[in-house]
Structures are given as structure tokens and as C-alpha cells.
Amino acid sequence: MIKFRHFSQNLHFLFKSRRNLTSCPLPVENPVPLVSAPSANHKSLCFSLVEQLLGRGLFSPAQGVIQRIVSQCSSVAEALSAVDFTMAQGMELDSCSYSSLIHKLVGSGEAQLAESLYVNCILSKGIKPDSSLLNSMVVCYCELGKLDEAKLCFEKVFGMKSLPVRGACNALVKQFCDQDRHLEGFDYFIKISDADILLNFGCYNRLVNNLCYRGYLDEALYVFDVMSDSGVPPTVHLCKSLVFGYSKRGRVEEAELLSTELESYGFSLDQVLYTSLIYQYCKKKKMKMAMRLFLRMIKMGCEPDNYTYNTLIEGYVNLGLFDKGWALHNMMAESRLKPDTVTYQIMISKYCKDHKVDCGLTLLNNMIQCDIKPTVHSYTVLIAALFKEKRLGEVDQLFNMMLDTGLVPDHVLFFTLIKNHPKGYELQVALTVIQAIAKNGCFMDLLAFSSSASLKHMGNIMLEIEHLLEGIARINLSFGEMAFSIYMIALCRGGKLDAALLCIDKIVSHGFLPLLSAYNSLIKCLYQEGLAEDAKSLLDVMKDQGLVPDSATFLIMVNGHCKQGDFASAFDLLDQMEEKGLKLDVAIYDSIISHLGREHKATEAEKLFNRMLGADIEPDENIYVTMINAYSKSGQANKAHQLFEKMLEHGVRPSSHAYTALINGLIKKNMTEKGCLYIDRMLEDGIMPNAVFYTSLINQFLRKREFEFAFRLVDLMEKSQIELDLITHITLAGGVWRNIRCIKGKWYIPAERPKKANEMLFHLLHQQIIWPRDKTLKVLISSQEQMKVFALKLTQKIKNTPFMPNLYLYNIMISGFCWTQRMQDAYIHLDLMQREGLHPNQVTFTILIDGHIRFGETDLAVRLFNEMNASGCCPDRILYNTLIRGFCKAGRFLDALSVSHMMQKRGFSPSLASYENLLNIFCANHLSDNALKIFEDMLAHGYIPCRYNLGCLVWILDAENKVHEAQIVRDSLLVKERAFNKVSHRFLIGS
């Protein structure tokens, strides 16, 4: 406390205004020798000497004595006392004295005092600091965390053609690392190393570690090489950081090569590093390299452990090489290592993935007989597999068996159960799991607990769950967090957003932290409700609680933005992930590309796919299929074909989904003969046509209005004993109902002609049977009324199948009636649908509203829209665009503009067609300000209006003498015309 007060008093004294000393120069007869290091007794003599010199007017020698005193003081206190004396004499310190004083302040940890002295006594007075002072200030600013000011001082040292001292360089590099400005720190490191300045080991170590952690591996290796060339020996930890860094980033070959080079420093791989490299080779499906490294590991005398064996077993099992996996299992047993829970878990998971759930159950029993206790994960994968095979009775048996062993279910098992139960059962499933947590995890007596007085008045399941949660919270922290999180997930999945938000408050009030999966469920629920901004703000809440969003969080957010058509925000999230050092995986790229494909934005999808390849992310079969689908839907069959061949070149074996996507695209572009070639290849690969394949073909031919051939494929499908599933029935009904449409009061169906390519496709699928043509089919669909009768019969036939009519089927029927302007029949089927327990969704309301708009009943459409909002069904982007089109058609431009503002507040952007309609109606009504605003919004969303609307807008602006605005629109018109001419030129050359 005394020291602090002393510094404060001196600092106040240093900063107060002082007058400059004016002296009369006198001749110096004999120069006065400067004093040496002042002692306590000697200091007073030095001060006396200064007074004598000043008395004689010898100002410069007096300053020299003060400078020597300050520089050679053994403590900061002595230096400040010398400064006090100097100011009392009315003298000003010179730059060298200030430099010495600041250097002592920084060295003693008084960085803030040193900064104040530098700013108020050096910079404010225009004193030019020397390199020594600047080096001290670099260290000073680094200690204060003011990196930009430290950089400025550092650059000034170089500008003086001087070199910074080692301490300043160490402080600067360390501060760059502390502030996560790694690449900037690396740039300065190069500048320092080029000046042949040797850093201390701590700086090298910190810089290499941080660069490796952030994925800047080449930069980290450069620092390591400079360090080695400078003669600084690396430590084992530093070598491991480099090898681990390269390994984790998938550059396993370089990691192994680097580990070999590092052996020259006396470094050798240990068990953890060997296993890490083996894991990366297995992940990249390079099992030969993994086994080579495994054998080298044994040869070098490094004994593999269970984790090493399990890594190799999983690698072989994932490639379908089960025999080699079992061979390693036996080798593991021979080496006196017992297969553990993870070993069995790998095998069970693979059996379930290969639809061999009975083998997995047998292995589970063997595991129990060997006194190896299965984990919840082992039961979870088996339960999921039993659900897929619809063996629901065995699911209950296995779940109860798991509980009897005393295992506590987790949130992953809860997700598995909830996904396989009908919607609306979320809370019932949550109650079952939470009861199991209470019984097995907290050892609560459920019978006694449920019979307590507090439960007698409970009338709903939510109160019962919350009562259980209160009991769990009092007993166990970890189980309390998991139970509360499961309840929160159930509320989100059930659409109970308000209750889920209240659940967060209860979790926090108990001192718990929700699981990341619970927050992810809440974010997903917010996006489903159209509350994108609230979802983003939830990230800040997570950050405050110490939760870091993972790839699953960003995937949910990316999906949410893509569903709203907000691809710009989705791409921003990708950039944020890269900035945070999160590794982008195939799934997040696949999500965006699939949505771009649905929007027929194949060009943007292709750019993103190439960006993924450029980031060295290896594509899997799923994303190849997604990209092929995107090309096919946009009519780019040739590109789909090229990508399919590229997929084969990269060793990715195509599945039935890949063949279906490609053949679908070829047939869509009337390239049926080429599609037949790929059907032939598909059959040669042992992939038989399934329900999905046939359904996609049937859908294409129905869209082409080739009804006869489509129904011949249905017959062939049935004869081939391929069961028509619900999707097939909906496709058939949709294909028929979709064609019940009035066009100017007329109904026309072109006569079908036999197509050679179609016959080739048909006989290729079933060459030995020549099916007779159904001549009655043409008669059946020769009129609109007969088509309607046929559609109703087909729908009735579907009702008699094991598949109950679902919402999609009713939406198709209602759509058919709306297109024929038979709104009364549409509402009859709407009532019928509701009597069967099906509730209308966004699609249903959109179909009915569109029907009213087409019939000119805009007020009825608005009334239905209000009823939809009142029922809690949130409008989507399609519905908003439908309303805009209806209002524009009715000439109600203000209502149309209001809807566009409404949808943008909910996070949706109008489509190109909606913008064109709005621009057209404002131009037609000479509302130039509104039209210009719509034009600017279109440009902001990457749209350029059509030439007609642009021309109208230019004409209106010219008429109103808005020259500047008109010129902007003209420039856009020129861009549009150039693009049109370019496309036309390409088309003419191609033709």
C-alpha cells in the first residue's frame, strides 16, 4: 500500500505543469567527471553536484549527472526520487532518462504507470523516442494487452533501421498467441526470424501449438524448422503437437513422414500417437497403411492396447471385411488382451447396419455370458434396428432387459425411441425414460413417489414429469441435467415452444446446465416457428453458460435458413464455422446442396460442391447422389452423367439411390436410351430395381402425361413382386389428380404414340414378358370428368390398401378439385380428412388459398389465411408468395406490399416471380417510389428484373425527371440484355 501511494504521488508530480529552466551560459574551466553508480550516501553528493552545476549555469553537465543517476539506480523508488529532485530544480528529463525510467517501470511490473509516463511526457511533448525506449514500450503494451499499440512501436524500431531486442520480440509473439491472432503473429515471426533474432523456447512452443490447434499446419511446421535451424532443441510435447495436428486434419501421410523425421531428435512414437495415425488411416479407408503401421508398432516394441485393436477392427468392419475384423479380435485375445465393451459394440453396430439384428442380439448374449456389461449404446443400436424391422414386441423386451441390468437410459436412446413413435407421444416416451432415470440412476421408489399427496391432484403428464424432475434434481446433479434436457427435447419435438423456454428457466434455477442436444432441439423448434433471430440470440445464451455450439448446432441453423430460402445466411454460417476452427463435414455441405437442388439452383450447388472439394473434404456417396439429383432436377442430365462417372473413378460404389437419381434425370430430358444403358449397368452390379426406382420412373412418365406407359410400369412392378408402398400410391394419385385441370374451359389430352426408347426400357426391366396394351385407358382419360372418376376410383383403391390415406394424399385430392374450380368438393374432402383425424397443414391451406385466388375470390383467400394463423399453423414462404400473386392479380398492390413486409419480418424473402408481380403492378399504377424500392430489394437479393419491367420503370422515371434513378435502372437493363445476348449466342452456336 505504501509503495502504491508513493508511485501515485510521484506520477501526479510528474504530470503537473513545469516551467523550463533558463540559464546563462558560463565558460567551463574544468569538466566535471560523471559519478558512478550512486549509493545511498553518494546520491546526496550527486544531487549537491547538480545544484552546483546549475548554479554555475552548466545545464547540460547537470542533465548528464541526472541521466547517470536514473540509469544506474538499483530500484524504481531511487529512480523516482531522482526524478523528484530534478523537477524540484525546475529541470526537464531528457529522452535517455525517460527511457531508463520507463524501462525500470516495465521491469518492475508497473506497465500502466510506464504507459502514462510515455504518453504524457514523451508523445505529448513531441520528444522523439529512441529504439531502447520503443523496445520497452513494446513490452509495456503487450503486458497491458494493447497489441495494436505494441505493433506500432515495433514497426517504429524497424523504421529507424534498428533491430528490436529479444525481450520485445518474445512479448509480441506471446501476445499474438494470447489474443488468438495466430496468422498475424506468424507474419511477425517471419519478420523476426529474417532479422536473425532468436526467440526463447516458450514462444516457439506456444506458436507451434496454437497454429496446430487452429489448423495452420504448414505455418506451424515452418516455425518448427526455424526453431530447429536456430539450434533450439524441440521437446517431446512439441513434436507430438505437430504429429497430432497433421493427423487430426486428415493429413495422416504427412504426419507419419514427420514422425519419422523427428526421430533424428531422439523422438519416437508412443502408443497414443501410433493409434492416432492408425485411426486416421482407418477413417480414410486405407487399411493396408493402417496394418503396416500396426505391424511397425509391434516391431518397435510398442505394445498395442484395446483402443488400438478396436480402431483396426472398426476400420475393417466398416468396409464390410468382417472376417478380418474377427481375425484381429482373435489376435487381440491371443495377446492376453480381453475384448472389451467397445469391441463388442463395434460388432453389434455393424450387424445392425447390415440388417443382421439377430446376429447382434446373439453377440449381446455372448457378451453378457462373458461377464462384459453392455453399455446403453449397445442396446440403443439394437433397439433402433428392431424398430426398422417393425419388431416392436422385442423392442419392449430389450428395453426392459436393459433396465433390469440397472443401466440408466440416456438422451441418445430417448432420441431413438421418440423417432420411432407417432407424433404426439413425445411426453409419454419422456415420462418412461425419466422414470427409468429416477429408478436406476437415483434409486427412487416410484410407487411411493407416485402415491404422494402432491400427485393426487395431477391431471396431466407434464405435471407428473415435472414432479419427477424435482425429485431427481434433489438427488443427483448429472442425472438431473440429463432428465431435464430430455424433457426439454420432448417439449420441442412436440411443438410446445413456450413450455420449453420455461423449462430452461427451471433448469437454470436448479443450477443445472442443459445438454447441448437440448439447446439444439430448441434452436430447431425456433426455426420451425419462423423465429430465426431468436435462434441466433440463443447462441449468446449458450456462450454465457460456457456451451460451445458444435457442428450439429450449425447444421440445424443451416437447414433452418435453407428452408426459408435464405441461402446468404447459410453461407455466412459456413464462414463462422471456419473462423471458429470447427471442421466442416460432408453433412453440412450436403444439407445446403440438397436445398439448392430443390430450388433448381444447380449452378450455386455446383460452386459449393467445388468449394467442398477445394477444402480437401472427401465426398461420400450421399453427397454425390445429392449433387446428381440437383443436376437432374435442373435438367442438366449430361453433368449428372459426368459426375456419376467421376464418382466411379474415385472408388465410390454407387447404390440404388445413385442409379435412380441419374436415370431419373436422363429420362426427364428424353434421354431414355442412355438411361437404359445405366439400367443395364445397375443390373450387372447386382442392384435390382426397388419400389423407389419404379416410383421415380412412374412419376416421370406421369409428368410427361404418358399415362399408358406409366401404368404398364405399375403392372410390371406388381408382377415383379415389388410391393407398392405409400409413396408409390401417392405418386399415382398425384399424377392423375394433377392433370385434372381446366385450361380456358377446355380439356385436351394428346394421343400417345409408342416410343422405341420406352419399349427398350420396359423390356430391359422384364425382357421375357410382353405386356398387352390397355386400350381402355385412353378412353378412360379422354375427358376431364372421366379423369376425375378414375382419380376417385384410384383413391378409393388406395383406401382399401393397408396404408391409410394420409395428409399428402388428401392434399393431392384437394389440389385436383381446386384446379378444376370445384371448391365445394375440395371443402367436402377437407372435412372428410379432419373426421379421419388428419389436421390440415401449411400445404393444405396453400392449396385452398391458391384455389380461391385462381377463382377470383381474394377476400375468401384472406379469410382462410387469418383462420390458418388463428389455428396456430404458421405460413411458409410458398403461401406468402401465393398471396402476393393473388393480391397483384386483383390489383390490391398495397395489400401485396404489406404481405411482402410481413414475410420478410418472419425471415422469408419473396421469390423472383413475386418481385416481378410487385414491380409490374407498381409500374402499372405509376407508383415510382414503391417500384424503385422493389427494384432495389431485387438487386439486394441477387435478382435482375425482366426487360419488360425494367423498360416500364425507366419510362416512368424519365417522365418524372428522375434522371439519376433512371440511369441506374438503364445500367441494369444493359446487364440483362448482355446476359440475354450471351445465352442466345451460345444457343445458336450449339444448334
N, C-alpha and C positions, 0 to 999 in steps of 0.2 A: 504493500500500500504506500509506503514511504517513497519507494522507487517511482511508482506511478505518479505521485504528486510532484516529485522532482522533475520528471520529464514534462509534465503538463505546464509547470511554471516556466521551464526553460523554453518550451515550444511557444508559449504566449509571448515570452520576451523576444524570441527570435522573429516573430511575425509583426511586432509593433513597429511603427514608422521610426526611422532613424535619420539623422542628418549626416551628410558626408563631411568628413574632416578636411579642412583646407589648411595646408601647411606652407610655410615659406621655405624654399629650398636653401639649405646651408651646405657649404663645402664639407666633405668628409675627409678628415685628416687621416685617420686610420680606420680601415674597415673593421667592423665588429664581428668576431667569429660567431657562427651559429652554435647554439647549445646542442648537446647530445640528448639522449633520452632523459626526460625530466623525472626526477624523483620527487618525493613529497617536499623535501627541503629545497631542492633545486628549482622547483616550479616558481616559488616566490621570487627567487633571484632572476628567473627568466622574465617574470611579469615586471619586475623592477627595471630590467634592462629595456623592455619595451617602452616603459614610461620615459626613461632617459632618452631613447631614440626619438620618440615623439616630441619630447621637449626640445630637442635639437632640430626638429623638422625632418628627421630621416624616416620618411613614411614607408618606403619600400623595404629597407632592412627590418623595420618593425614588423611588417607583414610577413617577412621571411621567418622571423623568430616564431610568430604565432602559427604559421603553417607547420613548422617543425614540431612545435609543441603538440598540435592537434594530431598530426600523423603518427607520433610516437607515444601517444597516451596508451596506457595499458588497459583502460576501461572507458566505457562510454561516459560515465559520470565525470571523469577527469577531462575528457574532451569537451563536454558541455560547460564545465567550469571555465575552461579556456575561452570558449565562445562568449560566456557571460562577461568575462573580463574584457574581451575585445570590444563588445558592444558598449560596455560601460565607458570605454575610452573613445567612443564615437567612431570606431573603425568598422570597415566592411570586410568580411572574409573574402578571400579570392577563390577562384574556381577549384584550385587544388585543395584548399582547406575544406570547402564544402564537400568535395569528392571523398576526402578522408573521413569526414564526419558521417556522411551517408553510408559509406562502406562499413563503418563500425556499427551504425544503427541497424543495418540489414543483417550483419553478422550476429547481432545480439537478439534478433527476433523482433525488433521494433520497426517492421516494414511499413506500417501505417504512418508512423512519425517520419520515416525517411521519405515517403511519398509527399507528405505535406511540405517538408523542407525543400524537396526538389521542385515542386510546383510553385511555391510562394517565393522562394529565394533564388531559384535558378531560372526557370522558364519565364516567370512574370517580369523579371528584370532584364531579360534578353541576354543573360550570360550563356555563352556557348559551352556546353558540357564537353569534356574530353572523353576519350574512349574508356578510361578507367571508371569514370562516373556512369557512363551509359551501361557498362557491364554490370555495375552494382544495381542500376535501376532495372535491368532485365530480370535479375534475381528477385528484386523487390516486388515488381509487378507480378511475377509468377507466384510468389508466396501469397499475394493478395488475390490471385485468380483472375487478374486482368490481363488476359493473354494478348489481346489486340495491342494494348499499350506496350507490352513486353516485346512484341514483334516489331513495333515501330522503333524502339530503342535499339533492337538487334540489327535492324536494317541500317540505322544511322552509323553503327560501328563499321559495317561493311562499306558504307558510303564514304567514310573517312579513310578508306584504303588501309584499314587496320583489321585485325582479327579478334573476334570475341574470345574471352577466356573460357577455359574448360567448364568452370562452375556455371557460367551463364548458359552455355550450350546444354549442359545437363538439366538445368532448371527449366529451360524452354521445352526440351523434348518431353520431359516428365509432365509438364503442364498440358501439352497437346494430348498426351495419353489420358490424363485425368479428365479432360473435357471431351473425350471421345472424338477428337478431331484427328483421326489416325492418318488419313491420307495427307492432310496438310502438314502434320508432324513428319511424315515420311519425306515430303519435299524439302523441309528444312534439314532433315537428317542428311540428305544428299548434299546440300549446300555445306553442311558442317564437315562431312567426310571428304568432300572435294578440297576443303581448306586444311586437310591433314590434322584435324583436331580429334583427339581420342576421347571418347566418352567413357564414363565409368560403366561397370558391368550391369548395374541396376537399370540404367537407361536402355541398354541393348536388350536386356531380358524383357523389360516392360513393353518396349516397342514391338518386339517379335511376338510376344504373347497376344497383345491387343490386335495386331494385324492378322494373326492366325484366327483369332476368335471371330473377327468380322469378315473373314473370307478373303482377305487380301494376301493370298499365299505367295505370289511371286514377289511382292514387296517385302514380305517377311523373310523370304529366302535371301533377298539382296542384302538386307540388314545383317543377316547371319553371316553371309560371305564377307562383308566388310569387317565385321567383328573378328572373324577368323583370320583374315589377312592382316589385321592390326595386332595379332598376337594375343588377343584376349581368349582364353580357353573357354569353350562352352560347357555348361553343366548338363547333367542328365535330364533335368527338368526342361531345359530349353530345347534339347534335341527331341524330347517326347512331344513338346508343343508343336514343333514343325511336322513331325510324322503324323500326329493325331489330326492336325489341321488339314493336311493334304488328304488324309484318309477320309475324314468326315465329309469333305467336299466332293467325294467321289473320285478323286484323282489318286486312286489306290496304286496304280503302277508307279507314279512319280513318288508316292510315299514309300513304297518298298525300295526303290532305287536310292532315295535319300537316306533311308535307314542303313543301306549298305555303305554309302559314302561316309556316314557318321561313325562307322566302326573304326575308322582311322583315328578318331579322337578317343578311342577306348570305350565307345558306347556300343552296347549290344541290346538286341530286342529282348524284352521280357515277356512274360505270359500274356499280360494285358495288351501289349502292342501287337504281338502275333495274332491274338484273337481278333483285335480290331481290324487288322488288314484282311484276315480270313473272312470276317463278316462282310466287308465291303466287296470282296471278290464274289462271295455268295449272293450278295444283293444285286450285283451286275451279271449274275448267272454265269460266271466264269469259274466253274467248279474245278477244272483242271489246274488253274492257277491257285485256287484255294487249297487243293490237296497237295500241290507241290510245296506250298508254304508250310502246310501242316507237317509234311514229312521232314522239311528242313528244320522245323521247330523241334521235332523229336531228335533229329541228328545232332543239333546243337546242345542237347541236354536240357532243354526247357520242357518240362512236363506239362502237357495239356490238362486242363481241368474240365469239369462238366460243361461249363459255358462254351468252351472251345468245341467239344464234341457236339453239343446241342446246336451250335451255329452251323456246323457242317451238315448235320442230319437235316436241319430245316432247309438248307440250301438244296440238297438232293431231293427232298420230299416235295418242295415247291416246283421242281422241274418234272415231277412225276416219276422220278427214279427211286421208287420205294425200296427196291432190293438193295441199292447201295446205301440207303438210309439205315436199313436193318443191319447191313454188314458193319456199319460204323457203330450201331447200337451194340452188336456183339463184341466188337473190338474194344468198346468202352468197358464192357463187363469184364473182359479178359485183363484189362489194365487195372483191375481192382477198383474201378470207379463204378458205383452203382447208378443205373439210370434213375434220374430224379423226376420230380413232378413236371418240370419243363419238358423233359424228353418225351414222356407220355402225352403231354399236352400237344406237342408238335404233331405227333402221330394221329391223335384223335381229331385235331383240327383238319388235317389232310384227308382223313377218311370222310369226315363230314362234307368237306368241299367237293369230294369226288362222289357224293351221294351214296356212300357206303356207311350209313349211320349204324347199321347192325355191327359192323366191324369195330366202329368206335365204341359202342356200348360194351362189346366183349373186352376191348382193351381197358375200359374203365373198370370192369370187374376184376381183370388181372391185376390192375394197379392196386385195387383195394386188398386183394389177396396177398400182395407183396408188401403189405403194410406201408404203402405210399399213399398218403392222404391227398385226394384230388383237390384242386382249387376251385373256386367259384367259376373261373374262366372255362375249365374243362366241362363243367355242367352247362355253362351258357352256350357253348358251340353245339353241344349235343341237343339241347332244347331247341335251338334255332333250326337245326337240321330236321328234327322231328316235326316242327311246325311246318316246314316246307313240304314234308311228305304227308301232312294232314293227319298225323298220328297223335291226336290231341289227348287221348287217354293216357298214352305213355308219357306225354309231357307232364301231366299232373303227377304221375307216379315218380318220375325222375326228380321233379321239383321237391316233392315230399321226402324222397330219399335223401336229397341234398340237405334239407332242413333237419332230418333225423340224425345226420352226422355232426350237427352243431355248426355248420357253416352259416355265415351271415351273407345274405344276398347284397349285391352292390348295385350302383346305378346303371352299370352296363347290362346286367341281367334284367333290370327293370325296363331298359330300352328295348331289349329283345322281346319281353313279354308284351309290352304296350304296343309294339309294332304289329303284333300278330293277334291282337284283339280288335273287335269292331270299334269304330269311333263312338265315343260316349261312355266307354268303360274305363277311362283313364284313372278316375278316382278309386274305382273298385280294385283295380290292379295295384295302385299305390297303397291302398289300405292293407292288402295282402302282404306286400313286401315290407311295409313299415312294421306290421305285426311280427313278421319274422325277425326283423332287426331288433325289435323290443325283446322278443323271447330269447333268441340265440346270442345277441350281442350284449344286451343289458340285463338278461336273466330276469325279466319282469314276468309276474304271474298274470297272464292275460285274463284269466277267468275272474280273479279277484279284482283286477283293474277295471274290467268292463262292468262289474256289478256295483262299482262305487256309486255313491249318490250323485256325483257330478254327471254321470252318463244317463241317468234315468229320464232326464228331460230332453235328451238329444234326439232330434228328429231327422237329421241329415248326416251324410257320410263325412262332409267336410269338418263338422264339429267333432266327430269321433276321431278323425285323423289328427286334428289339432290337439285334442286331449292326449292322445298317444305321444305326440311330439313333445308336449310339455313334460311328460314323464321321462322320455328318453333324454331330453336336454338336461335334466337334473342329475342324470347318472353318468353319461359318457359324452365327452366333447366330440370326438371323431365320429361316432355313430350319430350324434345329434346333427352334425353338419350334413352327413350323408342323407339322413332321413328327411330333414327339412328340404334339402336340394331335390330329392325325389318327389316330394310333394309339390315343390315349385315347378318341376318339369311337367308333372301331371296337369297342373293348372294351365300351364302354357299350351300343352298339347290339346287340352280341352277347350281352348279359346277363352279362358277366364283370365283375361289380362289384368283387370283391376285387382282380383284376388291374388294374382301372382306378385303384383307390385306391393301389396300389403304384406305378403309372405316375406319379402326382402326385409321390410322393417322389423318383422318378428325375429328373423334370423340374426340381424344386427343387434337387436335388443338383448339377445341371449349371449352375445359375444362370439357368435359363430361367423364363419366366412363361407358363403355359398360355393359349391363346386363350380369349376369353370364350365362344365356341361350345363349347369342350371342357368348361368348367365347366357350361354349360347342359345338355350331354348327360349329365354326371354327376348333376346335380340331377334330371333327368328319370328316370334309372335308379334313383336312390334312392326317388323317389316310386313307381315301378313295383314296387319291392320292399317298399313299405309303410313306408319309413323317412323319414317326413315331418320329424321332428325333426332327424334328421341332415342333411337337405337344407337346413333353415333355418340350422343351425350352419355349413354350408358358406359361407353368405353372409359370416359373420365372417372366415373364412379369406380369401375374396376381397378383403374390405375391407383386411385386413392387408397383402395383396400389392399394394394400390393399384388393384384392379379394381373398377369400379363396375357393379353389375347394371343391365342395360338392360331395355327393355320385353319382349324375348323371354324373359329370365330370369323376370320376374314372370308372363308368360303361361304358362310351363311350370308354375310353382308354383300358379297359379290353377287350371289344368287338373288338377293332381295333387290338390288339395283337393276340387275339384268331383267328381272320380271317386270319392272316398271319401265323398261326401255331406256334407263339412264346408264348407258354404257360408259359415258365420260367418268362418272363416279366410280364405276367398277375398275376402270383403268387407273384411277387415282389410288385406289386401294392396293393395286399391284405395286405401284411405286412406293407406297407407305411400307409394304411388307419388305421390299428390298432395302429401304432405308433402315428398318428395324433389325435387319440381319436375318429375318425369317426366310427359310428356304421355300421357294415356290415349288409346288409339286405339280404333277400331271393333273390332279383332280381339279385344281382351281382354274387351270387353263381350259380343261375340258368343259367346265361349267360355262365359262364365257363364250367359248366357241359354239357350244350347243345352242345357246340363246341367240347368238348372231346368226346361226344357220336357220333357226326358226323365223327370224326376221328377214330372211333371204339376203343377208349381208355377208355373202361369201368372200368378198374382197377383204373386208375387215377381219373376218375369221382366218383367212389365209395369212394376213400380216401377223396376227397374234400367234398363229401356229409356227411361223418362221421365227418369231421372237423367242418362242419356247426352245426351238432347236438351237438358236444362237446362244442361249443360256446354258447349253450342254445338258439339258433335261431330256432324258431318253423317253421317247413316246412309247406308250403301250398300245395294245390292241384296241382298247376302248376309245382313245382319242383319235386313232386312225379312223375308226368307224364313225365317230362324231364328225370328223372333217369330210369324210366321203359323203356322209348324209348332207352336210352343208352344201357341198358341190352339187349333189344330185337334186336337192330341193330348188337350187337356183338355176337349174338347167345346164350346169357345166359338167356334162357327163364325161367328156374327154379328160378333164382334170381329175375327176373321180377315178377314172380308169388308171391314169398315170400314178396317182397316189397309192392305189391298190397295189400296183406293180412295185412301187418303191417300198411299200410295207413288206412285201415278199423278199425284196433284196436285203432288208435289214433283219431277216430271220424271224419276223413275227408271223406266226402261223394264223391264217385267217379263220375265223369262226363262221358259224351260220349267219351271225349278225353282219359281218363284213360283206359276205357274198350278197345278202339280202339288200343292203344299202346300195351296193354297186349296181346290181341287176335292176333294182327299182329305178335308179337314175337313168340307166340305159333305155329301159322301156318307156320311161316318161318322155325321152327325146326321140322316140320312134326308132331306136337302135336295137330292135328286138333280136335281130340276127346275132349281133355282138353279145347281147345278153345270153343268148342260147349257148355261146361258146363258154361263158363263165358258169352256166348251169352244169355243163358237161364237166368242167374242171372241179366244180363243187362235189359232184357225184364221185369223181375219181379220188378226191380227198377223203371219201368216206362220210361226207356230210349229207344226210338225207333231208329233203325238204320237210319242214315242220309247219305248224299252224301259222307262225309268224311270217314265214316265207310266202305261203299261199295267200295269206290275208293281204300282204303288201301288193302282190300281183293282182289280186281281185280288186283292190282299191284303185289301182292304176287304170285298169280296164273299165271300171265303173265311171271313173272321172273322164275317160275318153268316150263314154257313152256307148261302149261296145258291150252291151248287156248280155248278148248271147254267149260271147266267149267267156265273160266273167262267170256266168252260171255254169258253163261247162267245166271251168276250173273248180267250182264248188262241188260238182258231181265227182270229178276226179279226186278231189280231196277226201270225199266220203268213201269212195271205192278203195282208196289207199289206206283206209282205216286211220285217218288222221282226224281226231275229234275237233269239231268246230267249237271253239271257245267263245266266250262272251264278246271279245273284241271282234272276232270274225262276224258274229251275228250283228253287232252294231255297225260294222263296216257295210254289210249288205243292206241293212235298213237305211243307213245314211246315204248310200249310193242311189237308192230308189227314191227316198223322200227328197233328196237334194235336187232331183230332176223334175219334181212336180212344181213347175214354175210357169207363170203366165208371162209371156213377152208380147206386149201390146195386144193382149186378149187372144193370142193365137198359140197353138201348141204344135210343135214340129219336131219330129224325130227323123234324122236322116237314115236312109236304108243302109243296112250293114252289108259290106262286101267281104267275102272270105279273104283273109290276108295270109300269104305264104309264110311270113315270119311267125304269125300266131300259131299256125298249124305245126311249124317246126318246134316251137316252144312246147306245145301241147304233147306232141308225140315224144319229145325228149323226156318229158316228165313221166310219161307212161306209154312206151312205144308199142306194146302188144295189144292195146285196146283202141279201136277206132270208135269213137262215140257218135251216135246219130245226133243230128242237129235237131233241136227242139223248135219246130216250126210254129208252135202255138205261142211262143214267147213274143214273137214280133206282133202278133195280133193283140196279145195282152197289153203291150205298151204302145199301141197305136194311137191312144188318145189320153188326154190328161185324166179324165175320170177313171178310165181303166187302169192307169198307172196308180191312181190313188187307191182303188180297190185292191190291186196287187200288193201295194205297200202295207195296207191294213192287214191283209191275209198273212203277209210275211211277219208283221209284228205279232200277230196272234200266234203264229207258229213258234216264234221265239218265246212267247209267254208259256208255251207248253213244254219248253225245254227245262232242264234242271236249273238254268240261270233265270233268276227272277229279273223282270225288267228293272233296269237301274236308271239313274238320273240321266246318263248320257243318251240312252235310248229314247227316253221321253223328250229330251231336248231336241233330238233329231226329228221326232214326230211333230212337235210343236213348231219347229222351224219350217217343216213342209207345209203345214196349214197356213202359217204366216206368209210364206212366199206365194201361196195361191189366194191370198187375201181373204181367207176364211177364218177370221179372228175368233168367231164364236166356237168353232171346232177346236181351236187352239186352247181356249179357256176351259172347254169341257175336259180336255186331256190334262190340263193343269190341275183341275180339281181331282181328276182320277188319280193322278200322280200323288197328290197330297193325301188322298184317302188310303193309299198303299204305304204311307209312312215316309215318303220321299219329300224333302223340302227343296223348293227352288233355290238355285244358286245364282251367281252373277251372270252365268251364261244364259240361264233361263230368262232372267229379266232383260238381258240384252236382246235376245231373240224377239221377245214380245214388244219391247220398245221400238226395235227396228221395224217390226211389222206395222205398228201404228204409224210410224213416220212414213213408211212407203205408201200407206193408205191415206196419208194427209191428215192424220189425227194427232197433231203435235201436242195438243192440250192433254189428251189421254196418255201420251207418252210421258209427259212431265208428271202427271198424277201418279203413274206407275213408278216413276223414278223416286218420288217422295215416299211412296209406300215401301219401296225397297230399302231406303235409308232408315225409315222408321222400324223396319223389321230387324235391323242390325246387320244387314248384308251390305258390305262395302263395295261401291262401284270400282271397276278396274279401268285400265286405260282404254280398252276397246269400247266400253259403254260410254265413256266421256266423248270419245271421237264420234260415236254413233249419234249422240245428242247434238254435237256441234254440226254434223252434217244435216240433221233434221231441222235445226233452227235456221241454218243458212238456206236450206231448201224452202222454208216457209217465209224467208225474208226477215226473220227476227234476229237481226245482227247483234243487238245489244245483249240478248239472251245467249247467243252463241259466244260472244266475248266473255260474258260472265262465267260460262261453263269452262272456257279455256283457263281463266284465272283460278277457278275452283280446283281444277285438276292439277294445276301447277303447284298449288298450295299443298296438295296431297302427295307431291313428289313425282307426278307424271308429266310428261311433255306431250303436246299434241303431235299427231302424225303429220307427215308431209301432206296427205290429202286434206286433213283438217285445216292446216295452214293455208293451203291453196283455196279452200272454200271461203275461209275468213277474208283472205286478201281480195278474192273476187267480189264478195258482197260489199266490202267497204269501198272498193273502186267503183262498183256499180252505183253506189249511193253518194259518190264524190266526197267521202269522208277521208281526206288525205292524211290527217294526223294519225287516225287509227290504222289506216292502211300502211303508213310508213313504220309505225310501231310493230305491226305484224311482220313487215319485211325485215326489220332489224332482228326480231326474235328468230325468224327463219335462218338468217345468216349465223346467228349465235349458236343454233343447233346443227349447223353444217348443211342446211338446205338452201338451194337457189330456186326461186320461184320459176314457174314455166314462162316461156317467152310471151304468151298472151297477157298474163297478169302483169309482167314487168312492163310491157308496152302500154297497158292501160294506166299503170301507176305513173309512168313518165309523162304521159299525155296530161294527166290531172295536175301533176306538179308544175309542168310548164304553164298550164292555164292559170295556176295560182301564183306564177312568177317565183317559185321556189327553186332557184337555179342550182344552188349547191346540192340540195337533196336530189334533184332530178339527175345531176351528173353522177352521183353515187349509184343511183339505180341504173343509169345507162352503162356504167362500168360493169355491173353485174350482168346486164343483158349481153354485153360483148363476151364476157366469160362463158355465158350459156351458149351463145352462137358458135364460139370456137370449139367448145366441147361437142356440140351437135355436128359441126362440120368434120371434126376429127373422127367421130364414130361413123358418120356417113362415108368418109373416105376409106376407112378400114373395111366397112361392109362392101363397098364397091370393089376394092382390091380382092377381098376374099371371094366375092362372087365371080 
